[in-house]
Protein backbone atom coordinates (compact mmCIF):
# COMPACT_ATOMS: atom_id res chain seq x y z
CA UNK A 1 0.00 0.00 0.00
CA UNK A 2 1.40 3.37 -0.98
CA UNK A 3 1.40 6.16 1.58
CA UNK A 4 2.57 9.74 1.31
CA UNK A 5 6.12 10.29 2.56
CA UNK A 6 5.11 12.30 5.63
CA UNK A 7 8.66 12.46 6.97
CA UNK A 8 9.87 13.80 3.64
CA UNK A 9 7.12 16.40 3.67
CA UNK A 10 8.09 17.33 7.24
CA UNK A 11 11.72 17.77 6.18
CA UNK A 12 10.61 19.94 3.28
CA UNK A 13 8.49 22.09 5.62
CA UNK A 14 11.45 22.44 8.01
CA UNK A 15 13.67 23.52 5.13
CA UNK A 16 11.11 26.10 4.08
CA UNK A 17 10.86 27.32 7.68
CA UNK A 18 14.63 27.71 7.88
CA UNK A 19 14.62 29.72 4.64
CA UNK A 20 11.65 31.91 5.60
CA UNK A 21 12.31 35.55 6.38
CA UNK A 22 8.82 36.36 7.64
CA UNK A 23 7.79 35.12 11.08
CA UNK A 24 4.27 34.15 10.00
CA UNK A 25 5.64 32.06 7.12
CA UNK A 26 8.21 30.40 9.39
CA UNK A 27 5.55 29.57 11.99
CA UNK A 28 3.22 28.19 9.31
CA UNK A 29 5.99 25.94 8.02
CA UNK A 30 6.83 24.76 11.53
CA UNK A 31 3.16 23.94 12.15
CA UNK A 32 3.14 22.00 8.89
CA UNK A 33 6.25 20.11 9.97
CA UNK A 34 4.62 19.17 13.28
CA UNK A 35 1.45 18.04 11.52
CA UNK A 36 3.38 15.90 9.02
CA UNK A 37 5.39 14.28 11.83
CA UNK A 38 2.16 13.50 13.71
CA UNK A 39 0.70 11.96 10.54
CA UNK A 40 3.84 9.85 10.13
CA UNK A 41 3.51 8.57 13.69
CA UNK A 42 -0.17 7.72 13.17
CA UNK A 43 0.68 5.95 9.92
CA UNK A 44 3.39 3.93 11.69
CA UNK A 45 0.87 2.92 14.35
CA UNK A 46 -1.71 1.96 11.73
CA UNK A 47 0.88 -0.11 9.84
CA UNK A 48 1.90 -1.87 13.06
CA UNK A 49 -1.70 -2.61 13.99
CA UNK A 50 -2.49 -3.84 10.46
CA UNK A 51 0.49 -6.21 10.55
CA UNK A 52 -0.61 -7.48 13.97
CA UNK A 53 -4.16 -8.12 12.73
CA UNK A 54 -2.92 -9.91 9.62
CA UNK A 55 -0.59 -12.06 11.71
CA UNK A 56 -3.44 -12.97 14.08
CA UNK A 57 -5.70 -13.83 11.14
CA UNK A 58 -3.00 -16.03 9.62
CA UNK A 59 -2.44 -17.80 12.94
CA UNK A 60 -6.18 -18.33 13.38
CA UNK A 61 -6.49 -19.74 9.85
CA UNK A 62 -3.57 -22.10 10.52
CA UNK A 63 -5.27 -23.37 13.69
CA UNK A 64 -8.45 -24.18 11.79
CA UNK A 65 -6.63 -26.31 9.23
PyMOL Python script that loads the backbone (N, CA, C, O; Angstrom):
from pymol import cmd

cmd.read_pdbstr("""\
ATOM      1  N   UNK A   1       0.848  -1.178   0.000  1.00  0.00           N
ATOM      2  CA  UNK A   1       0.000   0.000   0.000  1.00  0.00           C
ATOM      3  C   UNK A   1       0.893   1.241   0.000  1.00  0.00           C
ATOM      4  O   UNK A   1       1.854   1.320   0.765  1.00  0.00           O
ATOM      5  N   UNK A   2       0.578   2.184  -0.840  1.00  0.00           N
ATOM      6  CA  UNK A   2       1.405   3.374  -0.984  1.00  0.00           C
ATOM      7  C   UNK A   2       0.872   4.500  -0.100  1.00  0.00           C
ATOM      8  O   UNK A   2      -0.309   4.846  -0.148  1.00  0.00           O
ATOM      9  N   UNK A   3       1.757   5.054   0.696  1.00  0.00           N
ATOM     10  CA  UNK A   3       1.397   6.157   1.582  1.00  0.00           C
ATOM     11  C   UNK A   3       2.256   7.365   1.240  1.00  0.00           C
ATOM     12  O   UNK A   3       3.373   7.223   0.744  1.00  0.00           O
ATOM     13  N   UNK A   4       1.730   8.549   1.508  1.00  0.00           N
ATOM     14  CA  UNK A   4       2.570   9.737   1.309  1.00  0.00           C
ATOM     15  C   UNK A   4       3.805   9.659   2.205  1.00  0.00           C
ATOM     16  O   UNK A   4       3.761   9.059   3.279  1.00  0.00           O
ATOM     17  N   UNK A   5       4.887  10.256   1.769  1.00  0.00           N
ATOM     18  CA  UNK A   5       6.116  10.293   2.558  1.00  0.00           C
ATOM     19  C   UNK A   5       6.013  11.467   3.532  1.00  0.00           C
ATOM     20  O   UNK A   5       6.522  12.556   3.268  1.00  0.00           O
ATOM     21  N   UNK A   6       5.343  11.224   4.665  1.00  0.00           N
ATOM     22  CA  UNK A   6       5.111  12.296   5.627  1.00  0.00           C
ATOM     23  C   UNK A   6       6.411  12.848   6.202  1.00  0.00           C
ATOM     24  O   UNK A   6       6.526  14.052   6.432  1.00  0.00           O
ATOM     25  N   UNK A   7       7.386  11.979   6.434  1.00  0.00           N
ATOM     26  CA  UNK A   7       8.661  12.457   6.973  1.00  0.00           C
ATOM     27  C   UNK A   7       9.397  13.325   5.946  1.00  0.00           C
ATOM     28  O   UNK A   7      10.052  14.303   6.306  1.00  0.00           O
ATOM     29  N   UNK A   8       9.285  12.967   4.694  1.00  0.00           N
ATOM     30  CA  UNK A   8       9.870  13.798   3.640  1.00  0.00           C
ATOM     31  C   UNK A   8       9.190  15.155   3.552  1.00  0.00           C
ATOM     32  O   UNK A   8       9.844  16.182   3.370  1.00  0.00           O
ATOM     33  N   UNK A   9       7.866  15.144   3.684  1.00  0.00           N
ATOM     34  CA  UNK A   9       7.121  16.404   3.667  1.00  0.00           C
ATOM     35  C   UNK A   9       7.477  17.256   4.883  1.00  0.00           C
ATOM     36  O   UNK A   9       7.557  18.480   4.785  1.00  0.00           O
ATOM     37  N   UNK A  10       7.690  16.605   6.032  1.00  0.00           N
ATOM     38  CA  UNK A  10       8.093  17.332   7.238  1.00  0.00           C
ATOM     39  C   UNK A  10       9.465  17.967   7.041  1.00  0.00           C
ATOM     40  O   UNK A  10       9.685  19.111   7.436  1.00  0.00           O
ATOM     41  N   UNK A  11      10.380  17.227   6.433  1.00  0.00           N
ATOM     42  CA  UNK A  11      11.717  17.768   6.178  1.00  0.00           C
ATOM     43  C   UNK A  11      11.648  18.952   5.218  1.00  0.00           C
ATOM     44  O   UNK A  11      12.374  19.934   5.374  1.00  0.00           O
ATOM     45  N   UNK A  12      10.777  18.849   4.232  1.00  0.00           N
ATOM     46  CA  UNK A  12      10.607  19.945   3.278  1.00  0.00           C
ATOM     47  C   UNK A  12      10.042  21.179   3.988  1.00  0.00           C
ATOM     48  O   UNK A  12      10.480  22.301   3.733  1.00  0.00           O
ATOM     49  N   UNK A  13       9.070  20.966   4.876  1.00  0.00           N
ATOM     50  CA  UNK A  13       8.490  22.086   5.619  1.00  0.00           C
ATOM     51  C   UNK A  13       9.537  22.724   6.525  1.00  0.00           C
ATOM     52  O   UNK A  13       9.573  23.947   6.658  1.00  0.00           O
ATOM     53  N   UNK A  14      10.388  21.915   7.148  1.00  0.00           N
ATOM     54  CA  UNK A  14      11.454  22.443   8.009  1.00  0.00           C
ATOM     55  C   UNK A  14      12.429  23.277   7.185  1.00  0.00           C
ATOM     56  O   UNK A  14      12.862  24.346   7.616  1.00  0.00           O
ATOM     57  N   UNK A  15      12.764  22.789   6.015  1.00  0.00           N
ATOM     58  CA  UNK A  15      13.675  23.520   5.131  1.00  0.00           C
ATOM     59  C   UNK A  15      13.070  24.862   4.737  1.00  0.00           C
ATOM     60  O   UNK A  15      13.762  25.879   4.707  1.00  0.00           O
ATOM     61  N   UNK A  16      11.783  24.858   4.436  1.00  0.00           N
ATOM     62  CA  UNK A  16      11.106  26.101   4.083  1.00  0.00           C
ATOM     63  C   UNK A  16      11.064  27.046   5.276  1.00  0.00           C
ATOM     64  O   UNK A  16      11.198  28.259   5.114  1.00  0.00           O
ATOM     65  N   UNK A  17      10.878  26.491   6.482  1.00  0.00           N
ATOM     66  CA  UNK A  17      10.864  27.325   7.684  1.00  0.00           C
ATOM     67  C   UNK A  17      12.230  27.960   7.904  1.00  0.00           C
ATOM     68  O   UNK A  17      12.327  29.136   8.257  1.00  0.00           O
ATOM     69  N   UNK A  18      13.279  27.181   7.695  1.00  0.00           N
ATOM     70  CA  UNK A  18      14.629  27.709   7.877  1.00  0.00           C
ATOM     71  C   UNK A  18      14.942  28.814   6.873  1.00  0.00           C
ATOM     72  O   UNK A  18      15.704  29.733   7.175  1.00  0.00           O
ATOM     73  N   UNK A  19      14.357  28.727   5.686  1.00  0.00           N
ATOM     74  CA  UNK A  19      14.615  29.720   4.645  1.00  0.00           C
ATOM     75  C   UNK A  19      13.693  30.935   4.742  1.00  0.00           C
ATOM     76  O   UNK A  19      13.947  31.956   4.103  1.00  0.00           O
ATOM     77  N   UNK A  20      12.638  30.834   5.529  1.00  0.00           N
ATOM     78  CA  UNK A  20      11.645  31.911   5.597  1.00  0.00           C
ATOM     79  C   UNK A  20      12.223  33.142   6.287  1.00  0.00           C
ATOM     80  O   UNK A  20      12.966  33.035   7.263  1.00  0.00           O
ATOM     81  N   UNK A  21      11.874  34.294   5.769  1.00  0.00           N
ATOM     82  CA  UNK A  21      12.313  35.547   6.385  1.00  0.00           C
ATOM     83  C   UNK A  21      11.190  36.189   7.200  1.00  0.00           C
ATOM     84  O   UNK A  21      11.448  37.013   8.077  1.00  0.00           O
ATOM     85  N   UNK A  22       9.968  35.815   6.914  1.00  0.00           N
ATOM     86  CA  UNK A  22       8.823  36.361   7.645  1.00  0.00           C
ATOM     87  C   UNK A  22       8.418  35.401   8.755  1.00  0.00           C
ATOM     88  O   UNK A  22       8.356  34.188   8.553  1.00  0.00           O
ATOM     89  N   UNK A  23       8.145  35.960   9.929  1.00  0.00           N
ATOM     90  CA  UNK A  23       7.785  35.122  11.076  1.00  0.00           C
ATOM     91  C   UNK A  23       6.545  34.284  10.810  1.00  0.00           C
ATOM     92  O   UNK A  23       6.515  33.099  11.141  1.00  0.00           O
ATOM     93  N   UNK A  24       5.511  34.894  10.210  1.00  0.00           N
ATOM     94  CA  UNK A  24       4.274  34.146   9.996  1.00  0.00           C
ATOM     95  C   UNK A  24       4.487  32.975   9.041  1.00  0.00           C
ATOM     96  O   UNK A  24       3.873  31.921   9.207  1.00  0.00           O
ATOM     97  N   UNK A  25       5.339  33.150   8.056  1.00  0.00           N
ATOM     98  CA  UNK A  25       5.636  32.062   7.122  1.00  0.00           C
ATOM     99  C   UNK A  25       6.423  30.970   7.839  1.00  0.00           C
ATOM    100  O   UNK A  25       6.144  29.784   7.668  1.00  0.00           O
ATOM    101  N   UNK A  26       7.407  31.371   8.641  1.00  0.00           N
ATOM    102  CA  UNK A  26       8.206  30.401   9.387  1.00  0.00           C
ATOM    103  C   UNK A  26       7.320  29.592  10.337  1.00  0.00           C
ATOM    104  O   UNK A  26       7.445  28.370  10.413  1.00  0.00           O
ATOM    105  N   UNK A  27       6.430  30.268  11.059  1.00  0.00           N
ATOM    106  CA  UNK A  27       5.546  29.566  11.992  1.00  0.00           C
ATOM    107  C   UNK A  27       4.592  28.629  11.261  1.00  0.00           C
ATOM    108  O   UNK A  27       4.310  27.531  11.741  1.00  0.00           O
ATOM    109  N   UNK A  28       4.094  29.056  10.106  1.00  0.00           N
ATOM    110  CA  UNK A  28       3.222  28.191   9.312  1.00  0.00           C
ATOM    111  C   UNK A  28       3.969  26.931   8.883  1.00  0.00           C
ATOM    112  O   UNK A  28       3.428  25.827   8.958  1.00  0.00           O
ATOM    113  N   UNK A  29       5.185  27.096   8.444  1.00  0.00           N
ATOM    114  CA  UNK A  29       5.988  25.939   8.017  1.00  0.00           C
ATOM    115  C   UNK A  29       6.289  25.018   9.194  1.00  0.00           C
ATOM    116  O   UNK A  29       6.268  23.797   9.042  1.00  0.00           O
ATOM    117  N   UNK A  30       6.564  25.582  10.352  1.00  0.00           N
ATOM    118  CA  UNK A  30       6.833  24.759  11.534  1.00  0.00           C
ATOM    119  C   UNK A  30       5.577  24.006  11.973  1.00  0.00           C
ATOM    120  O   UNK A  30       5.663  22.862  12.419  1.00  0.00           O
ATOM    121  N   UNK A  31       4.414  24.642  11.848  1.00  0.00           N
ATOM    122  CA  UNK A  31       3.160  23.936  12.155  1.00  0.00           C
ATOM    123  C   UNK A  31       2.938  22.801  11.167  1.00  0.00           C
ATOM    124  O   UNK A  31       2.481  21.721  11.540  1.00  0.00           O
ATOM    125  N   UNK A  32       3.265  23.052   9.904  1.00  0.00           N
ATOM    126  CA  UNK A  32       3.145  21.997   8.892  1.00  0.00           C
ATOM    127  C   UNK A  32       4.076  20.843   9.216  1.00  0.00           C
ATOM    128  O   UNK A  32       3.688  19.680   9.110  1.00  0.00           O
ATOM    129  N   UNK A  33       5.292  21.156   9.608  1.00  0.00           N
ATOM    130  CA  UNK A  33       6.247  20.106   9.970  1.00  0.00           C
ATOM    131  C   UNK A  33       5.692  19.255  11.107  1.00  0.00           C
ATOM    132  O   UNK A  33       5.733  18.027  11.045  1.00  0.00           O
ATOM    133  N   UNK A  34       5.175  19.906  12.142  1.00  0.00           N
ATOM    134  CA  UNK A  34       4.623  19.172  13.283  1.00  0.00           C
ATOM    135  C   UNK A  34       3.450  18.297  12.854  1.00  0.00           C
ATOM    136  O   UNK A  34       3.321  17.160  13.310  1.00  0.00           O
ATOM    137  N   UNK A  35       2.601  18.821  11.986  1.00  0.00           N
ATOM    138  CA  UNK A  35       1.451  18.044  11.515  1.00  0.00           C
ATOM    139  C   UNK A  35       1.904  16.834  10.704  1.00  0.00           C
ATOM    140  O   UNK A  35       1.367  15.740  10.873  1.00  0.00           O
ATOM    141  N   UNK A  36       2.884  17.020   9.828  1.00  0.00           N
ATOM    142  CA  UNK A  36       3.381  15.897   9.023  1.00  0.00           C
ATOM    143  C   UNK A  36       4.037  14.833   9.899  1.00  0.00           C
ATOM    144  O   UNK A  36       3.879  13.640   9.643  1.00  0.00           O
ATOM    145  N   UNK A  37       4.768  15.253  10.926  1.00  0.00           N
ATOM    146  CA  UNK A  37       5.390  14.277  11.826  1.00  0.00           C
ATOM    147  C   UNK A  37       4.326  13.502  12.605  1.00  0.00           C
ATOM    148  O   UNK A  37       4.472  12.300  12.830  1.00  0.00           O
ATOM    149  N   UNK A  38       3.259  14.189  13.015  1.00  0.00           N
ATOM    150  CA  UNK A  38       2.164  13.503  13.710  1.00  0.00           C
ATOM    151  C   UNK A  38       1.487  12.503  12.774  1.00  0.00           C
ATOM    152  O   UNK A  38       1.140  11.398  13.190  1.00  0.00           O
ATOM    153  N   UNK A  39       1.299  12.888  11.513  1.00  0.00           N
ATOM    154  CA  UNK A  39       0.699  11.960  10.544  1.00  0.00           C
ATOM    155  C   UNK A  39       1.599  10.754  10.316  1.00  0.00           C
ATOM    156  O   UNK A  39       1.107   9.637  10.154  1.00  0.00           O
ATOM    157  N   UNK A  40       2.901  10.965  10.301  1.00  0.00           N
ATOM    158  CA  UNK A  40       3.843   9.852  10.126  1.00  0.00           C
ATOM    159  C   UNK A  40       3.750   8.889  11.305  1.00  0.00           C
ATOM    160  O   UNK A  40       3.781   7.673  11.117  1.00  0.00           O
ATOM    161  N   UNK A  41       3.635   9.425  12.514  1.00  0.00           N
ATOM    162  CA  UNK A  41       3.507   8.565  13.694  1.00  0.00           C
ATOM    163  C   UNK A  41       2.206   7.777  13.650  1.00  0.00           C
ATOM    164  O   UNK A  41       2.192   6.586  13.964  1.00  0.00           O
ATOM    165  N   UNK A  42       1.113   8.428  13.263  1.00  0.00           N
ATOM    166  CA  UNK A  42      -0.171   7.722  13.168  1.00  0.00           C
ATOM    167  C   UNK A  42      -0.119   6.645  12.093  1.00  0.00           C
ATOM    168  O   UNK A  42      -0.685   5.565  12.261  1.00  0.00           O
ATOM    169  N   UNK A  43       0.563   6.942  10.990  1.00  0.00           N
ATOM    170  CA  UNK A  43       0.685   5.949   9.922  1.00  0.00           C
ATOM    171  C   UNK A  43       1.513   4.756  10.384  1.00  0.00           C
ATOM    172  O   UNK A  43       1.191   3.612  10.063  1.00  0.00           O
ATOM    173  N   UNK A  44       2.580   5.019  11.135  1.00  0.00           N
ATOM    174  CA  UNK A  44       3.394   3.926  11.686  1.00  0.00           C
ATOM    175  C   UNK A  44       2.553   3.045  12.602  1.00  0.00           C
ATOM    176  O   UNK A  44       2.643   1.819  12.547  1.00  0.00           O
ATOM    177  N   UNK A  45       1.735   3.674  13.446  1.00  0.00           N
ATOM    178  CA  UNK A  45       0.871   2.922  14.351  1.00  0.00           C
ATOM    179  C   UNK A  45      -0.143   2.099  13.569  1.00  0.00           C
ATOM    180  O   UNK A  45      -0.384   0.936  13.894  1.00  0.00           O
ATOM    181  N   UNK A  46      -0.732   2.690  12.549  1.00  0.00           N
ATOM    182  CA  UNK A  46      -1.707   1.963  11.726  1.00  0.00           C
ATOM    183  C   UNK A  46      -1.050   0.784  11.023  1.00  0.00           C
ATOM    184  O   UNK A  46      -1.635  -0.296  10.948  1.00  0.00           O
ATOM    185  N   UNK A  47       0.161   0.981  10.508  1.00  0.00           N
ATOM    186  CA  UNK A  47       0.877  -0.112   9.843  1.00  0.00           C
ATOM    187  C   UNK A  47       1.192  -1.236  10.822  1.00  0.00           C
ATOM    188  O   UNK A  47       1.065  -2.413  10.487  1.00  0.00           O
ATOM    189  N   UNK A  48       1.603  -0.869  12.029  1.00  0.00           N
ATOM    190  CA  UNK A  48       1.902  -1.868  13.059  1.00  0.00           C
ATOM    191  C   UNK A  48       0.652  -2.652  13.423  1.00  0.00           C
ATOM    192  O   UNK A  48       0.687  -3.880  13.515  1.00  0.00           O
ATOM    193  N   UNK A  49      -0.451  -1.944  13.631  1.00  0.00           N
ATOM    194  CA  UNK A  49      -1.703  -2.614  13.987  1.00  0.00           C
ATOM    195  C   UNK A  49      -2.207  -3.502  12.848  1.00  0.00           C
ATOM    196  O   UNK A  49      -2.717  -4.594  13.098  1.00  0.00           O
ATOM    197  N   UNK A  50      -2.070  -3.046  11.607  1.00  0.00           N
ATOM    198  CA  UNK A  50      -2.492  -3.836  10.459  1.00  0.00           C
ATOM    199  C   UNK A  50      -1.673  -5.128  10.383  1.00  0.00           C
ATOM    200  O   UNK A  50      -2.227  -6.202  10.148  1.00  0.00           O
ATOM    201  N   UNK A  51      -0.372  -5.026  10.580  1.00  0.00           N
ATOM    202  CA  UNK A  51       0.488  -6.212  10.547  1.00  0.00           C
ATOM    203  C   UNK A  51       0.112  -7.175  11.667  1.00  0.00           C
ATOM    204  O   UNK A  51       0.112  -8.390  11.469  1.00  0.00           O
ATOM    205  N   UNK A  52      -0.207  -6.639  12.838  1.00  0.00           N
ATOM    206  CA  UNK A  52      -0.606  -7.481  13.970  1.00  0.00           C
ATOM    207  C   UNK A  52      -1.918  -8.209  13.666  1.00  0.00           C
ATOM    208  O   UNK A  52      -2.056  -9.396  13.960  1.00  0.00           O
ATOM    209  N   UNK A  53      -2.884  -7.489  13.073  1.00  0.00           N
ATOM    210  CA  UNK A  53      -4.163  -8.118  12.727  1.00  0.00           C
ATOM    211  C   UNK A  53      -3.978  -9.202  11.673  1.00  0.00           C
ATOM    212  O   UNK A  53      -4.574 -10.275  11.770  1.00  0.00           O
ATOM    213  N   UNK A  54      -3.156  -8.925  10.670  1.00  0.00           N
ATOM    214  CA  UNK A  54      -2.917  -9.914   9.617  1.00  0.00           C
ATOM    215  C   UNK A  54      -2.220 -11.149  10.175  1.00  0.00           C
ATOM    216  O   UNK A  54      -2.529 -12.273   9.780  1.00  0.00           O
ATOM    217  N   UNK A  55      -1.286 -10.942  11.087  1.00  0.00           N
ATOM    218  CA  UNK A  55      -0.588 -12.064  11.713  1.00  0.00           C
ATOM    219  C   UNK A  55      -1.559 -12.907  12.534  1.00  0.00           C
ATOM    220  O   UNK A  55      -1.501 -14.136  12.499  1.00  0.00           O
ATOM    221  N   UNK A  56      -2.452 -12.247  13.274  1.00  0.00           N
ATOM    222  CA  UNK A  56      -3.439 -12.966  14.078  1.00  0.00           C
ATOM    223  C   UNK A  56      -4.397 -13.741  13.177  1.00  0.00           C
ATOM    224  O   UNK A  56      -4.767 -14.871  13.494  1.00  0.00           O
ATOM    225  N   UNK A  57      -4.799 -13.146  12.065  1.00  0.00           N
ATOM    226  CA  UNK A  57      -5.704 -13.830  11.141  1.00  0.00           C
ATOM    227  C   UNK A  57      -5.023 -15.037  10.519  1.00  0.00           C
ATOM    228  O   UNK A  57      -5.653 -16.080  10.340  1.00  0.00           O
ATOM    229  N   UNK A  58      -3.756 -14.911  10.189  1.00  0.00           N
ATOM    230  CA  UNK A  58      -3.005 -16.029   9.620  1.00  0.00           C
ATOM    231  C   UNK A  58      -2.869 -17.152  10.638  1.00  0.00           C
ATOM    232  O   UNK A  58      -3.026 -18.326  10.302  1.00  0.00           O
ATOM    233  N   UNK A  59      -2.577 -16.790  11.882  1.00  0.00           N
ATOM    234  CA  UNK A  59      -2.445 -17.798  12.940  1.00  0.00           C
ATOM    235  C   UNK A  59      -3.777 -18.501  13.179  1.00  0.00           C
ATOM    236  O   UNK A  59      -3.816 -19.715  13.374  1.00  0.00           O
ATOM    237  N   UNK A  60      -4.864 -17.739  13.165  1.00  0.00           N
ATOM    238  CA  UNK A  60      -6.185 -18.331  13.378  1.00  0.00           C
ATOM    239  C   UNK A  60      -6.535 -19.276  12.233  1.00  0.00           C
ATOM    240  O   UNK A  60      -7.093 -20.350  12.463  1.00  0.00           O
ATOM    241  N   UNK A  61      -6.215 -18.887  11.009  1.00  0.00           N
ATOM    242  CA  UNK A  61      -6.488 -19.742   9.850  1.00  0.00           C
ATOM    243  C   UNK A  61      -5.659 -21.021   9.920  1.00  0.00           C
ATOM    244  O   UNK A  61      -6.133 -22.091   9.537  1.00  0.00           O
ATOM    245  N   UNK A  62      -4.433 -20.916  10.404  1.00  0.00           N
ATOM    246  CA  UNK A  62      -3.570 -22.098  10.524  1.00  0.00           C
ATOM    247  C   UNK A  62      -4.104 -23.060  11.582  1.00  0.00           C
ATOM    248  O   UNK A  62      -3.976 -24.276  11.439  1.00  0.00           O
ATOM    249  N   UNK A  63      -4.698 -22.520  12.638  1.00  0.00           N
ATOM    250  CA  UNK A  63      -5.269 -23.366  13.693  1.00  0.00           C
ATOM    251  C   UNK A  63      -6.477 -24.141  13.185  1.00  0.00           C
ATOM    252  O   UNK A  63      -6.717 -25.269  13.616  1.00  0.00           O
ATOM    253  N   UNK A  64      -7.230 -23.551  12.282  1.00  0.00           N
ATOM    254  CA  UNK A  64      -8.453 -24.179  11.789  1.00  0.00           C
ATOM    255  C   UNK A  64      -8.168 -25.267  10.762  1.00  0.00           C
ATOM    256  O   UNK A  64      -9.049 -26.062  10.439  1.00  0.00           O
ATOM    257  N   UNK A  65      -6.965 -25.305  10.259  1.00  0.00           N
ATOM    258  CA  UNK A  65      -6.632 -26.310   9.234  1.00  0.00           C
ATOM    259  C   UNK A  65      -6.301 -27.625   9.860  1.00  0.00           C
ATOM    260  O   UNK A  65      -5.997 -28.586   9.154  1.00  0.00           O
TER     261      UNK A  65
END
""", "prot")
cmd.dss("prot")
cmd.show_as("cartoon", "prot")
cmd.util.cbc("prot")
cmd.orient("prot")
